[in-house]
Structures are given as C-alpha cells and as structure tokens.
Amino acid sequence: MSFPEQLAACASQVQSTLDALLPTVAQSRVAEPMRYAVMNGGKRLRAFLVLESARLYGVEQTAALRVAAAIESIHAYSLVHDDLPCMDDDDLRRGKPTVHIKWDYATAVLVGDALQSFAFEVLAQPETSANADIRCNLVATLAHAAGGCGMVLGQAQDIAAETAARGLTLTEITELQANKTGALIRWSAQAGAMLAGQDTTLMRDYATAIGLAFQIQDDVLDIEGDAAAAGKRLQKDADAGKATFVSLLGLDAAKKRANSLVTEACDVLAPLGERAEPLRQVARFIVARKM
Amino acid sequence: MSFPEQLAACASQVQSTLDALLPTVAQSRVAEPMRYAVMNGGKRLRAFLVLESARLYGVEQTAALRVAAAIESIHAYSLVHDDLPCMDDDDLRRGKPTVHIKWDYATAVLVGDALQSFAFEVLAQPETSANADIRCNLVATLAHAAGGCGMVLGQAQDIAAETAARGLTLTEITELQANKTGALIRWSAQAGAMLAGQDTTLMRDYATAIGLAFQIQDDVLDIEGDAAAAGKRLQKDADAGKATFVSLLGLDAAKKRANSLVTEACDVLAPLGERAEPLRQVARFIVARKM
C-alpha cells in the first residue's frame, strides 16, 4: 500500500470509530454539529501518528483507534473555536462552511466544548486500555497538551502577536508553534508508546521535529498554496503582516529548514529500523503536501 | 460551626487548592484570566457536595479537594462561555466584569477551554486517588456529565427554547435543567462515593432532587431576587418571555415544589443518619438562599 493509501485507510478507520463512539442525533441535539465538525475529512495526520506509534509498540489497533478518535476530536474542537469570528473568523474549513456559519455562534462554542469533553470520556473508558494507569496517563498528558500551558497557550500567544508592538522573533514563533500545533502532534506520536507503557522520549523527539516542519510548511503554503485545494483562505498571515517562518527566514531558507527537520526526524527513528518507515513517510509528506 | 461557616470554610479550602493547582502567570499568559474566572468567590456548592460526600464515604480530604477543584473549574468554564455575547451576553458575574468584558471575546473562549482541560488533568493525576480505575471513572463520568449528552446539551436546549414556536412544557423544562445544571450537581454529590469505590445510587437520588430544587429556586430568585445581592441581572427570563418553573407553575406552587424536593432529598439521606446533616443543610440552603 502506498503512503497516500495508508493515510486514506487510516482516515477511513478513524471515521468509522468516531461514527460508532459519537453521540447519535437521537441522543443529543448537538450530535449533528459535533459529527459535522469532526467527521469532515481532513488528513487525520494526528490519528495516523497514533496508529503508527501504537503499531510500532505492539498495541492492538482497537485501542489505538479510540485514542486516534480522541485526538481528532480535540483537534476538531480547536478548529471550531479557532474559526470563530472572535478568533480567526473563517467561513470555510476544508471547503465547507464552518460550524458557526452553518449553524450559529453559540452552537459552535458549545460543539467545541462538547468535543473536548467527548475526547476525555473516550480515553478514560475501560475499552481504551485494560490498564487504568495508562488511561489516566493518556488523559492527564492530553489535557496538559491541549490546555493553558499547551495548545490554548499557543493560540493565545498567536492572538497576542497580532496586536504586539513588534513582530515575533524566530525563538518566539518557534515556541508559539510548539504550543499551538506542536503539543497535539507530540502527544499523538507518543500515544502509542504510552498505550504500551513504554518510554516516549524517542517518539517525542521525532514529533518535535515534524511538528515544527509542519508549521513551517503551513507558512510556506500560506504563500505558495492553492486556496481551492486547501479549502480555506490563504495569504492571511502575509496580508495581516504577521511574522511567520517565511517572513523571518525567507521562502528558500524556510523550505530548507523544513527539509532538514524531516531528515532530523528520520534520523531519530533509526533505532526502530525499517518498521518505522511509515513514520518517515509522514515526515516527508508533511513538507511535500500542497494543502 | 454553623452551616454558612462550613460553606465558607469549604470555599476557602477549595480556593487554596485551586491556587496551588492552577498554572501560574509565569507559566501561561492565560493563567491570569483562568484564575480570575474560577477564583471569583461563588458559593462553591458543587465543591461542598464533593467534600461532604467524600467525608460520608470515608475519603481523605486532600483527594476530595482536588476533585472539588476540578468540578469548580468545569462550572467556571461553563459560566465563562454562557456569559459570552453569543449566549447569555452577561457583563457581570458575581458583581465583577465577566471575562469577555475584562479581557476580550477570544480570551473568554480560550479560558473556558483551558479550564475544561485543567479539570480533567487534575482528576487524572495520581494525587487524586491511588486507584487509577477510580480516577478514570471520575474522568469518564464528569466528561459525560459536562458534554453533549449533559451540561452542553442542556445549554443547547435552553438556547433552542428561546426561538421555539411554543413555550416548553414542564416535562421539557425539567429535562433541560436536569442537563444544564443537574448533571454537574449529580456528579458532585456522587464524587465522594466514586472516590471510595462505592455505589452512588443514594447520592444520585439525593442530588437529583436538590438539583431540580436549585433550578426552581433560581427561577424564583429571577422574579423575587435582589440584583445587587446576586451580582447579576435579574428578571432576564421573565423579560425574555421564557418558560420557567415559575411561569409554568406560578410563584407559590413553584416554591412549594422546591420545598417538597428538599424534603424528598432529606428523606433519601435517612439511611446515612446524623452524619449526613450537612447534606440536609445544603438542601435547605438551596431553597432558602437569596442569591
């Protein structure tokens, strides 16, 4: 199976898992927008990282799929809230109206809130792992990664940067992105090792490198990308005069840096041998992607 | 110690616990609004229910205080989001500017999000209970109570009722409130039994009764209350023409119903004897309170 086929197969499995786990329309009037927000396609990169790291560490796939569903729910909640008028004010997400456009502002706030709760409910349930210490570790680490010292902090830093008197330095933007997008990517890659009760250092180092590469590529795509393919507005950061990796490093140096991070990520995986090839492919995909 | 003194002592202990557990301003730029939102006084009824049920079931207070801090964080997050312009649009909460007034809209969304994550992080950490199965049970049940089939559903039902063609029936408003405010109150009272690994049926029945009494009294206070004492706008529901327990039952019958629910709640506690007196006092306080 080629890498895009593997990615699509993962996305399809996660979709089925989410479908089985999410509240039904009969159970809740927010079930429909919850499902709309989280089951809208997407690359499912975080889910793929969970499934591949779980496979590498010998964890059965049923458990890994639940964890993948949880991280995609957290990611989806963050997108629903980031798209709100008070934040990025985006009308489109993957070519479809965002939740506050298709429904309304209040529904979008509530759906994000409910998707966050849902993720922790799934992780904490016995079906995720027979070992409750492992489940608690997943909950505590994801809550930390998503919260006020992780993803939410990164978003707050991003918003503050827009009105700051001076542009961010490279160090500051690296820290911001390590929080805003890096925290969930690092957690996803470590989740397989956590499910197996193993040390997560190697996976964390790998994910730190690809997380940064991912964001640099996002900034590259904001300049070079195709809005139709991306299904969202582009050049937003450039238009807003925001400091990005591209504005700070220049386009060529940004691309070089992303590529060297991919090499670094692949090197980190060396001790795992050939079996880690899909994770190397993720790393390469991150800088090769056009959307 | 009188009941108001007990309640104040509990509030003070929960405040110290939150202070010790919340991120510091040095750790996160959202720490200050997080602290503002959750450490703004309040009756701490949910925390009191956690501490008293924990005491009844022989759980050590250090653990119970962490659980109390978690439920107050979830409650605080829900208030921050409910106060947003897209929801109840309230400028004041307990006499102080709401988070979106003191900071801004985006900060209020993010702070609510971070407080939700924080609650699950605290519950899942080993310090909450040596037994990880118990910690997972707390996380899974609170996530369910707070999420799209619990509190968030209740809020969505409440919003939908505002634009519905007809007013809610008594059955519908009872269900709405069992979700919107009842779910967290039920969870709080059950938390002590959960921490002890005991059956929660008795505490659930008790809390179902006081949860409904609480909401009926809220509707009574919306008509009869003192805005200055309450620290928020009153008569909002009446002005909006919303169906409430008072509009459906009439003021006197609503008060009678609240009182009979208190009697019911106290009767449920009979098997626990004198030791459950503080929980009976909570029940009586709920309908006696003026704010």
Interface residues (C-beta under 8 A of the other chain):
Chain A: P23 Q27 S28 R29 V30 A31 M34 Y77 H81 L84 C86 M87 D104 Y105 A106 T107 V109 L110 V111 G112 D113 A114 L115 Q116 S117 F118 F120 E121 L123 A124 Q125 P126 N131 A132 D133 R135 C136 N137 V139 A140 A143 H144 A146 G147 G148 C149 G150 V152 L153 Q155 A156 Q157 I159 A160
Chain B: P23 Q27 S28 R29 V30 A31 M34 Y77 H81 L84 C86 M87 D104 Y105 A106 T107 V109 L110 V111 G112 D113 A114 L115 Q116 S117 F118 F120 E121 L123 A124 Q125 P126 N131 A132 D133 R135 C136 N137 V139 A140 A143 H144 A146 G147 G148 C149 G150 V152 L153 Q155 A156 Q157 I159 A160
